[in-house]
Amino acid sequence: MHQVLNVQGMTCGHCERAVTEAVKTIDPQATVKIDLATGIVEIDSAQSRETLSKAIAEEGYTVQVEKVATGAGGGCGGKCSCG
């Protein structure tokens, strides 16, 4: 399942590794893509959004769920009014 989270407080490569390792601890098969500039973390995992968010929060980061656009129109990840 594809999850998009907004993770506040990531500022460097160490933060990126900490978040990735937190996710991989609960799902070693997960793929994690992080954009430090925006705080967006995209995760493909069988784990629930709540489980992933909790693992990241336990590392000391604030997690907010991003709306992901689905269906017609929404190719922008839900960041505008097209979706």
Long-range contacts (C-beta under 8 A, 24 or more apart in sequence): 1-44, 1-45, 1-46, 2-42, 2-43, 2-44, 2-68, 3-42, 3-43, 3-44, 3-45, 3-49, 3-52, 4-40, 4-41, 4-42, 4-43, 4-65, 4-66, 4-68, 4-77, 4-78, 5-40, 5-41, 5-43, 5-49, 5-52, 5-53, 5-56, 5-63, 5-64, 5-65, 5-66, 6-38, 6-39, 6-40, 6-41, 6-63, 6-64, 6-65, 6-66, 7-34, 7-39, 7-40, 7-41, 7-56, 7-61, 7-62, 7-63, 7-64, 8-39, 8-61, 8-62, 8-63, 8-64, 9-60, 9-61, 9-62, 10-34, 10-36, 10-39, 10-61, 11-36, 12-36, 15-61, 18-59, 18-61, 19-56, 19-59, 19-61, 22-55, 22-56, 22-58, 22-59, 23-52, 23-55, 23-56, 25-55, 26-51, 26-52, 26-55, 27-52, 40-66, 40-77
